Amino acid sequence: MIITAVGPSAAQTNVLWSYQWFILLCKFADTAAEPDPLSHFEAMMNPVDGIGHWWNTVTYDGVFEPHIVGWLTLPHPKAHYTALSTDAMRQAMYTDCTAQTAPFDFNRPGGVMIVSAEPMAPGFEGSEDISDTVERGTVWLSPLEYDVPMRVIHYMGRSMGLRFSLIDTPDLLPNPWDGMSGSLALCAPQSNCFPPHPNAYTKMLGMWFGNENIADNRPSMLSENYEIAYLDTPPGTLPLVVVAESSATEWVIFFIEARRNIGGTYDHLLPASGVIIHRVQKQWGHEVWLVGANDIASALGSGPVWTPGETFIDSANGIQISVLSETASGFEINVTRSDPATAVPTTTPVPTATATAPPPSPTLPVNFVINPSFEGFSPANVPWGWLYKGSDGSRVVCGVASEGVCSLRM
């Protein structure tokens, strides 16, 4: 067994955010091969140009502290675990892997990542809380997922309780403007790119910046101007987000942020620079929605991007957000309120991209129960295609080149 730590110790660094991860590489008793050496995971998690650097950057010099150990040999063959239900399989692998990691202090808060040496059936990968000495977020990955940074980061964020946002559509598409959403749309057909910054709402809840970087716009404020800094810049004197509550109900809140697609930052893949708005529905469990897009194509177009001279109006909520100008540090905006019953809409940006219709209902493997719904672009290691979600929670991928021909995936 080889143990390695990558990056500085959180105890030695004065930061607002720090998190340690125990990354356990596990192979079954009847598995001889190790798909990648320990050095592969050190490179993947390192704080210079790996996932560690992404976390350190988006948390504004926080500390991501990974401890990697492996490969550990589990006490049972693969069939012993795969015969169990998904939840029971995850728990058994967690118990058997962590039992072999005596050097680690599992009383310290942090996350655990269980990495299987072999590809696993759909549903194995994911995240949830596991309680042992303390309750901790846990991620399960296999060789099908662990080389896809956007997927790994998405599951890590979910295990830490971080929010992720969606495109405002019944299909619940992941939001490509939000680094927590797990969307691969920005780098498809490749899969090895890093996600952009998480949205401002996620960063605020994570306490990655302080109250001095939050501008609170309340219903009593009829018209206010703000200069907001680009979200990729470290906290300074300007707000990183304007929080505007609906004039009609306390259950709807808008989060306004400034984004830019320049080189040298994790936002370089974004389709444009401008003001982005997310809507939070408190009565629905604080669900977060990207405003201005209703599918992947419009999310990657001009729909969700407001630039100088453009205005977003939500008449029902009595709120109007206008972009006045771009500054050296971000954008100057105005938030104006009116009676929800008399608010008059004005012109808003129109998406420049045209959505491509998904292929017809797929031909599915035997015994696969499905109620097809278009969900997004394909995960890694398969041709760029359409991803369908079944009524039983399973998923299939249909390649664009062979519409209707699908295979089980994820």
KEDREN-737240 format. One line per 3 residues: for each residue x, y, z of N, C-alpha, C. Coordinates in pm, whole numbers, m for minus. Each point is the difference from the previous one (the first is absolute). Layout:
X Y Z X Y Z X Y Z  ... .
end
This chain:
85 m119 0 m85 119 0 88 124 0  m28 93 m89 75 125 m9 m91 115 38  50 87 86 m76 116 44 73 127 m42 .
m74 96 m50 62 126 m38 m94 114 32  57 115 34 m76 123 21 44 100 m104  m94 72 m56 30 98 m105 m47 136 47 .
91 98 2 m42 135 34 29 34 145  m21 129 39 32 46 135 m99 m51 103  38 6 124 m89 m37 109 m91 117 32 .
m129 m28 12 m96 106 31 31 63 136  58 m79 92 30 52 133 108 107 m4  80 3 m107 109 95 m11 m36 123 m82 .
m123 9 m43 m39 107 m91 m122 73 54  4 134 1 m113 80 47 m91 28 m118  m108 m76 m13 m89 13 m115 m145 m3 46 .
m90 47 m87 m142 m6 29 m57 m140 m23  61 m75 m92 m53 m131 m37 112 m101 m3  m20 m115 63 94 m111 m12 m78 m129 9 .
48 m100 m72 m70 m128 m4 100 m108 m33  m2 m108 75 89 m111 m28 m79 m115 m59  67 m73 m89 m62 m115 m65 89 m122 19 .
m64 m112 34 67 m130 4 m40 m73 m128  95 m21 m89 m27 m63 m129 56 m142 5  m91 m97 4 37 m139 21 m16 m78 m130 .
110 m55 m50 1 m79 m124 m19 m146 38  m109 m61 m45 m40 m131 48 m17 m99 m115  58 m116 13 m21 m106 m100 m54 m123 69 .
m75 m79 m76 m65 m118 57 101 m113 21  m39 m97 82 91 m110 33 38 m79 m124  m87 m1 m101 31 m74 m123 44 93 m113 .
43 120 34 49 94 m100 151 15 14  73 m36 m103 146 13 6 46 134 m55  m65 47 m104 45 121 m68 m36 126 78 .
89 98 m10 m26 133 55 m4 95 m119  m115 62 m29 m16 76 m124 95 117 m14  38 61 109 94 113 m2 83 m3 127 .
126 46 m8 84 3 120 m40 114 93  52 m3 121 m28 104 97 36 139 m55  107 6 m78 44 130 m54 m105 64 m90 .
m85 m82 m64 m107 52 m84 m98 83 84  m32 m48 119 m95 69 87 65 119 70  130 m11 25 73 117 53 m6 114 m100 .
24 m31 m127 m8 103 m103 m142 53 m15  m98 m88 10 m140 41 m14 m42 96 110  49 m19 121 m44 79 115 96 112 38 .
111 15 m68 105 89 49 m44 147 0  61 82 88 m41 140 16 64 95 m100  78 m52 m95 67 87 m98 m83 12 m127 .
m44 m112 m55 m81 7 m121 m106 m111 m5  m35 m54 116 m100 m105 7 m128 46 68  m78 m95 46 m126 31 67 24 81 127 .
112 m25 66 33 80 118 14 147 m32  62 31 m115 15 140 m40 m136 61 m29  m91 m77 m62 m133 53 m28 m70 39 129 .
0 m89 99 m65 31 127 66 119 70  133 2 1 69 112 65 m36 133 m67  m14 m3 m133 m27 123 m74 m143 48 19 .
m99 m87 m18 m139 44 6 m42 37 142  73 m48 101 m28 38 139 85 118 45  72 61 m94 82 119 28 109 m31 103 .
93 m87 m44 115 m39 82 m38 m85 120  m108 m77 m15 m28 m100 101 99 m114 m11  m11 m97 89 94 m113 1 m75 m129 m25 .
39 m70 m104 m50 m133 m33 110 m97 36  m26 m89 95 105 m86 56 m32 m147 m27  52 m56 m110 m29 m142 m29 103 m95 61 .
m47 m113 48 86 m110 46 m38 m122 m83  94 m55 m72 m28 m109 m94 67 m127 50  m74 m111 m1 56 m127 45 m46 m110 m95 .
89 m92 m32 m37 m111 m87 122 m63 m66  m29 m107 m72 m134 m59 m9 m26 m94 118  m122 10 55 m42 m88 107 m74 m120 m59 .
26 m119 52 m69 m120 m48 m114 m33 95  m120 1 m55 m118 m29 81 m4 m147 38  m69 m35 107 2 m140 46 m87 m94 m81 .
m80 52 m94 m92 m86 m75 16 23 m150  m41 m98 m81 2 19 m146 m108 98 m43  8 45 m125 m94 100 m52 m143 m48 11 .
m24 m128 m29 m137 m52 0 m67 14 136  79 m4 107 m56 15 134 m67 137 16  63 101 m55 m52 137 15 m110 30 m101 .
20 m42 m123 m98 33 m104 m132 m76 16  m1 m106 82 m124 m71 27 m91 79 94  55 102 66 m77 80 94 m74 112 m71 .
m95 61 67 m63 120 m53 104 110 m9  m29 106 m75 98 107 m17 41 60 134  m96 31 84 32 60 130 81 m95 86 .
m38 m127 2 73 m98 81 140 m22 m55  15 0 m133 131 m17 m62 91 117 36  m54 120 m9 81 117 36 44 m7 146 .
m94 m33 89 33 m6 143 105 m107 27  m14 m117 m65 95 m109 24 140 38 m49  9 62 m117 131 41 m51 60 110 87 .
m84 90 47 48 105 91 58 m62 127  m76 m90 60 44 m63 125 129 m77 m19  8 m80 m108 118 m84 m21 122 82 m41 .
m22 110 m72 115 84 m39 54 78 119  m88 66 73 46 83 112 59 m83 112  m38 m128 9 56 m86 105 150 m20 m18 .
51 25 m120 142 m24 m29 82 129 0  m55 106 57 68 129 m6 27 54 139  59 m84 85 26 38 138 80 129 15 .
94 33 m90 75 125 20 m85 126 m8  m118 m7 m57 m83 119 m15 m85 23 124  m13 124 37 m85 38 113 m139 31 m54 .
m90 m96 5 m133 18 m55 m92 77 95  53 45 115 m78 87 86 5 144 m49  94 31 m89 5 134 m57 m107 13 m109 .
m64 116 m7 m101 19 m106 66 1 m137  m73 m47 m98 51 m1 m136 m80 m97 m84  45 m22 m122 m69 m89 m91 80 m125 m27 .
m69 m104 m46 63 m126 m39 m39 m30 m144  98 m39 m79 m26 m41 m138 42 m146 m15  m96 m85 m33 27 m142 m23 14 m20 m151 .
119 m41 m44 28 m18 m142 13 m149 m30  m88 m50 m83 4 m142 m39 103 m21 m112  69 m111 5 99 m32 m104 m66 m50 m127 .
m128 m37 8 m69 m54 m116 m124 82 m32  m39 6 m129 m127 65 m35 m115 m66 75  m94 82 41 m114 m49 77 m130 26 m74 .
m106 m67 43 m130 14 m64 m57 140 22  m94 41 m86 m63 132 18 m55 17 141  21 118 56 m49 29 133 105 m8 107 .
117 m63 m30 105 m8 102 58 137 29  31 75 m108 62 130 20 m102 97 62  50 91 81 m90 96 63 53 44 134 .
m89 58 81 41 51 131 m116 m7 97  33 m16 127 m97 6 108 75 7 132  m73 24 108 61 4 133 10 m140 57 .
113 m27 65 22 m125 73 36 36 143  m59 m68 96 30 26 140 86 m112 56  118 36 52 80 m95 77 31 67 133 .
122 46 22 27 76 121 m59 141 m11  m2 54 m121 m68 127 m28 m73 m17 m133  m100 87 m24 m68 m6 m129 84 73 m103 .
28 m65 m111 87 60 m101 m56 m27 m139  27 94 m90 m38 m19 m139 91 m103 m65  m59 m88 m80 75 m107 m64 m32 m5 m148 .
103 m22 m81 m14 m9 m145 48 m138 m44  m72 m60 m95 40 m128 m59 26 22 m149  117 m46 m46 37 16 m140 63 m129 m52 .
m3 m17 m133 67 m112 m65 84 56 m115  75 m84 m72 78 51 m113 m84 68 m108  m131 m21 1 m87 65 m98 m17 149 29 .
24 42 125 m27 138 37 120 77 53  99 m65 61 97 77 78 95 86 m82  4 m18 m131 83 87 m84 m80 115 m63 .
m120 23 48 m85 108 m51 m13 104 110  85 105 m1 1 95 112 m137 59 32  m80 31 m103 m130 62 28 m90 m94 80 .
4 m130 m30 m80 m97 74 53 m16 143  132 m12 14 59 m20 132 m33 119 90  18 121 m52 m25 121 79 m149 10 35 .
m87 m35 m94 m144 3 28 m35 m90 118  50 m123 m2 m32 m92 108 65 43 131  121 54 m6 64 49 122 m81 114 60 .
m45 93 m85 m78 112 49 m131 m46 64  m67 m95 m66 m126 m51 56 23 m66 135  110 m73 14 27 m66 127 30 99 111 .
47 121 m36 27 104 98 m123 87 27  m112 m35 m62 m122 76 22 m10 127 m81  85 16 m102 m4 121 m82 m115 m8 m100 .
m59 114 m29 m111 8 m94 51 m3 m144  m83 m51 m90 28 12 m142 m127 47 m69  14 62 m116 m114 63 m66 m36 m73 m128 .
m120 30 m49 m55 m65 m119 m50 105 m97  m17 m41 m125 m67 83 m98 m149 m8 26  m70 111 m14 m142 7 35 m85 m71 m106 .
m6 m131 10 m73 m83 m95 m47 m126 71  m110 m60 m40 m46 m123 65 99 m115 m9  94 5 m97 96 m109 m16 113 5 102 .
6 107 80 101 11 107 141 m15 m55  34 79 m99 134 m5 m59 102 69 90  119 m57 13 103 68 79 40 132 m65 .
34 98 82 30 136 m44 148 14 m34  37 24 m125 143 8 m35 71 121 58  m73 100 51 61 118 62 39 m25 146 .
m34 m115 52 21 m31 141 94 m119 13  117 22 58 99 m106 13 m42 m116 88  m106 16 78 m49 m108 84 m99 m91 m71 .
m47 39 m118 m112 m72 m61 42 m128 m70  128 m16 m33 46 m121 m68 m27 m2 m149  m37 114 m60 m29 4 m143 129 m11 m81 .
m3 m87 m103 114 m15 m90 m18 81 m128  m106 81 m8 m32 68 m125 109 97 m43  73 59 95 100 100 m37 122 m60 m68 .
29 m128 26 122 m56 m59 m26 m120 m90  m128 m35 m21 m31 m112 m90 54 30 m140  54 m100 m71 m4 m142 33 113 m48 91 .
86 90 47 104 m42 93 m62 m17 139  75 m60 91 m52 m21 135 102 29 108  119 49 m38 106 16 98 20 144 45 .
m97 88 m28 15 140 40 m57 22 140  40 110 60 m47 35 133 m122 90 m10  m91 m8 96 m120 82 m6 30 147 31 .
m92 89 m36 15 140 39 m25 17 150  9 124 46 m29 28 141 m145 m39 33  m25 m46 122 m139 m17 44 m70 136 1 .
m133 m3 0 m71 127 1 13 69 136  m38 128 4 21 81 119 m82 m51 119  m117 m57 m27 m82 m53 109 72 m113 72 .
61 m91 m76 77 m109 60 116 54 81  71 97 m58 116 56 71 m43 70 129  m114 68 m5 m49 70 119 m36 m99 110 .
m72 m107 m36 m37 m100 99 123 m73 55  102 m17 m85 124 m62 46 85 91 84  m41 126 15 73 102 77 140 19 m54 .
11 0 m135 130 21 m62 32 148 m13  m99 85 28 26 143 16 m93 51 110  29 118 52 m72 51 116 m118 88 m36 .
m72 47 103 m116 85 m21 35 130 m70  125 44 14 40 124 m65 1 m12 m152  m6 m120 m52 m3 m22 m145 m139 m39 m50 .
m102 23 84 m140 m28 m36 m78 130 8  m59 42 m110 m88 117 m2 m144 m49 11  m69 42 104 m135 m49 30 m102 103 m47 .
m76 m33 m107 m102 90 m52 m136 m47 49  m64 80 84 m128 m37 61 m115 71 m69  m124 m53 19 m115 60 m67 m20 149 29 .
51 50 115 m16 142 33 89 90 m85  98 m57 m68 91 78 m84 m59 9 m141  m51 117 m38 m72 13 m126 93 m5 m120 .
117 64 9 95 0 m112 140 22 55  87 m96 m26 137 7 52 98 m43 m107  116 71 m6 109 m37 m89 107 m75 80 .
64 m96 m67 108 m77 63 109 m25 m103  124 m2 46 110 m52 m82 40 m134 59  m10 m105 m80 35 m134 47 128 m46 m69 .
87 m64 78 127 m48 m53 m19 m135 m68  89 m30 m95 m2 m132 m64 13 m109 107  m78 m105 m16 m5 m104 102 131 m78 10 .
83 4 m104 126 m75 5 110 76 75  m25 124 39 102 79 69 m11 m17 151  114 2 71 m4 m14 146 m82 111 64 .
m63 m27 113 m82 102 66 79 127 30  m61 114 m31 61 129 27 m103 93 60  m1 125 m46 m92 98 56 m137 m3 m67 .
m9 m55 m120 m127 m4 m73 m78 m127 33  m133 5 m12 m77 m123 18 25 m98 m114  m6 m128 32 8 m106 m100 m138 m48 m43 .
m101 40 74 m137 m39 m32 m96 104 55  m107 26 m76 m112 79 48 m116 m96 22  m57 3 120 m111 m88 37 m126 85 2 .
m94 m30 m89 m122 80 m14 m123 m87 25  m72 30 107 m121 m74 32 m116 48 m86  m88 m91 m36 m119 34 m76 m83 104 73 .
m63 91 m77 m92 98 59 m134 m63 34  m27 m117 m54 m132 m62 16 m2 m107 109  111 m69 21 2 m110 96 140 m19 55 .
9 m40 125 130 m26 60 59 m133 m44  m75 m77 m78 43 m134 m39 88 0 m125  13 113 m67 81 7 m123 110 105 19 .
124 m40 m26 115 89 14 85 m11 m126  52 113 m47 88 3 m117 144 28 46  93 m76 m57 142 19 29 68 47 m129 .
61 117 5 54 66 m119 152 2 11  69 m50 m104 146 m10 3 59 42 m133  129 30 m2 71 41 m121 99 m110 m39 .
m3 m41 m127 89 m106 m47 74 47 m125  117 m58 m24 79 35 m119 74 m123 m50  12 m9 m132 66 m116 m61 137 40 m53 .
94 18 91 136 36 m41 95 m114 35  111 m6 m71 99 m103 24 64 15 137  55 m109 50 67 4 128 m92 m17 119 .
m128 m21 m23 m94 m24 109 m83 m124 m33  m66 m55 100 m86 m116 m24 m128 38 m72  m26 128 m15 m117 44 m77 30 18 m148 .
117 m41 m48 38 26 m138 m87 m75 m100  m68 m108 44 m87 m75 m90 m140 60 m13  m33 96 83 m134 59 m7 m24 60 m138 .
m124 m7 m49 m27 48 m136 5 150 m17  m2 78 109 m2 146 m13 32 62 135  15 132 m1 17 78 123 m126 83 20 .
m41 18 124 m117 81 27 m55 m26 139  m121 47 22 m68 m18 128 m89 m125 m10  10 m86 100 m77 m124 6 m92 7 121 .
m121 m52 m15 m100 4 106 m48 m142 30  m4 m33 126 m58 m127 45 m120 31 90  m103 m82 m12 m120 14 81 m6 m116 99 .
m19 33 127 m11 m101 105 m143 m6 48  m58 m119 m4 m137 m24 47 7 m61 139  m21 80 102 17 m49 137 m104 m105 37 .
m122 12 m55 m103 m95 38 22 m137 m62  93 m11 m96 31 m128 m64 134 m55 47  33 23 124 126 m51 52 120 77 m50 .
m17 130 m24 108 86 m47 58 m50 m133  m88 m40 m92 48 m37 m133 50 124 m73  105 m19 m80 68 112 m65 m11 m17 m151 .
m46 106 m68 m24 m7 m143 73 112 m73  59 m32 m114 60 101 m87 m112 74 m72  1 132 3 m102 81 m64 40 27 m145 .
m96 m13 m92 23 40 m139 30 m112 m96  m7 m125 44 27 m113 m89 m102 m110 28  m37 m75 m105 m92 m112 19 51 m130 m61 .
125 m1 m47 63 m123 m47 151 26 m9  76 m104 m35 145 14 m6 42 104 m102  m65 m1 m118 39 92 m106 m17 145 43 .
m112 34 62 m20 138 43 89 36 118  32 m99 85 93 26 112 139 34 m51  37 m57 m116 130 28 m59 m6 119 m96 .
m118 59 m19 m16 118 m84 m7 125 84  m71 102 m51 m6 129 69 m113 8 101  m87 m103 6 m118 7 84 26 37 145 .
95 m67 69 19 29 142 100 112 28  51 66 m105 106 100 17 m57 140 m25  4 84 102 m44 138 m15 122 91 m7 .
5 84 m102 113 89 m26 m49 145 2  92 100 m1 m42 140 9 m109 36 m101  m104 66 50 m113 38 m83 m115 m98 4 .
19 m115 64 m105 m103 6 m62 m5 140  m126 m44 4 m78 0 124 m76 m131 15  6 m53 120 m83 m115 36 m117 51 83 .
m122 m41 m35 m118 38 76 m81 m123 34  m35 m13 126 m92 m102 46 m122 73 56  m103 12 m82 m118 78 38 m69 m59 122 .
m9 m133 6 m71 m65 110 66 28 134  132 15 m1 73 26 124 34 147 18  m43 85 m94 20 143 14 145 42 8 .
85 m61 m82 143 31 7 57 19 m139  90 97 m12 64 33 m128 149 17 25  81 m70 m79 146 4 15 59 48 m132 .
65 116 2 57 59 m121 152 3 12  68 m32 m109 146 9 m4 34 137 m59  66 83 79 29 138 m42 130 11 m77 .
104 m65 50 131 12 m66 93 m109 50  105 m24 m78 108 m88 45 112 86 55  55 m39 113 108 74 63 128 m82 m4 .
108 55 53 127 m72 2 m8 m123 90  m92 3 97 m8 m108 99 m119 m92 m21  m101 43 m78 m119 m81 m18 m107 75 m77 .
m119 12 59 m110 69 m66 m73 89 100  m55 109 m52 m88 85 79 m143 m35 m40  m83 m26 100 m139 m39 m26 m95 88 80 .
m127 m3 m39 m105 66 74 m110 m102 30  m47 1 124 m114 m83 39 m114 94 34  m110 m10 m74 m118 84 19 m120 m88 33 .
m80 49 93 m118 m74 41 m126 75 m38  m107 m74 m20 m129 60 m32 m111 m91 53  m121 51 m3 m115 m80 41 m11 m120 m94 .
2 m123 53 m8 m117 m88 m120 2 m93  m107 69 41 m121 1 m83 11 94 m118  94 97 6 8 100 m106 133 0 m73 .
90 m90 34 130 m2 m66 m18 m23 m150  73 77 m82 m13 m9 m145 127 m63 m57  m11 m113 m69 119 m65 m57 66 87 m106 .
131 m13 m14 74 62 m109 79 m108 m71  70 40 m105 73 m97 m81 112 m65 82  9 m131 m10 107 m75 65 78 m74 m107 .
124 m43 28 80 m69 m101 m71 m123 m54  23 m29 m126 m56 m118 m64 114 m96 m31  m12 m128 38 109 m94 m27 37 m4 m147 .
131 m3 m27 45 m4 m138 9 m142 m53  9 m98 92 15 m139 m43 m137 m64 m20  m6 m94 m88 m123 m74 m26 13 m140 57 .
m96 m39 80 6 m133 63 m14 m109 m104  77 m107 20 m9 m117 m87 m92 m102 65  m97 m48 m74 m95 m95 56 68 m131 33 .
m35 m62 114 59 m130 33 m49 m107 m96  72 m110 m8 m39 m108 m90 m129 m64 46  m61 m85 m81 m125 m67 38 23 m95 117 .
m109 m45 60 10 m91 114 94 m115 m34  95 m30 88 105 m96 m32 m44 m145 5  80 m83 m67 m15 m145 12 84 m42 120 .
m61 m60 98 65 m20 129 35 m145 26  100 m22 88 33 m137 38 m121 m70 62  4 m132 m2 m109 m80 54 m15 30 150 .
m125 3 47 m33 20 141 36 139 52  19 94 m89 31 136 43 m129 82 m4  m47 38 118 m124 76 11 32 147 m16 .
m68 68 m90 36 140 m24 m122 82 m40  5 123 41 m92 103 m47 89 108 m59  31 m4 m130 107 82 m55 m20 150 25 .
106 66 42 1 146 10 142 46 m28  12 99 m88 133 50 m34 62 67 122  123 m40 35 61 51 122 125 82 m24 .
72 m22 m107 122 78 m22 99 m73 m88  125 41 8 103 m59 m81 64 m119 71  67 m82 m77 48 m127 53 114 18 99 .
18 m98 89 115 2 89 127 m40 m76  106 m22 72 129 m24 m64 9 m137 m65  98 m11 m89 40 m128 m58 m103 m63 m92 .
m98 77 m43 m95 m47 m101 m14 112 m102  m44 m33 m123 m19 106 m99 m96 106 53  26 123 m39 m87 110 41 m141 m29 m50 .
m96 m7 90 m134 m38 m41 m105 52 94  m114 m67 3 m112 41 84 m12 m96 118  m26 57 115 m13 m79 122 m146 m6 42 .
m54 m121 13 m138 m16 41 m7 m56 142  m99 48 76 m21 m48 136 m128 m82 6  8 m120 56 m116 m86 9 m83 28 124 .
m122 m49 0 m89 20 114 50 m73 125  88 m97 m19 55 m72 115 133 59 47  38 115 m56 125 64 40 119 m42 m82 .
m11 m103 m83 110 m42 m85 18 98 m115  111 m12 m70 28 92 m109 55 m76 m120  m23 53 m119 60 m54 m120 56 116 m81 .
97 m31 m85 57 98 m90 m30 m41 m143  m49 94 m80 m28 m25 m140 95 85 m83  87 m62 m75 95 74 m80 m65 75 m113 .
52 119 m30 m56 81 m107 14 m70 m135  113 m69 m19 25 m65 m128 m93 m118 m24  m57 m54 106 m90 m115 m15 m122 23 88 .
m82 95 m41 m115 37 82 m89 m122 26  m45 m9 122 m88 m110 37 73 m126 40  132 m7 m17 79 m115 42 67 38 131 .
m39 m66 108 43 42 133 68 m112 75  76 39 99 63 m98 87 m8 50 144  m6 m94 94 m1 40 140 128 74 34 .
m14 107 78 116 78 37 m30 73 129  100 26 78 m14 63 131 m71 m97 90 .
end
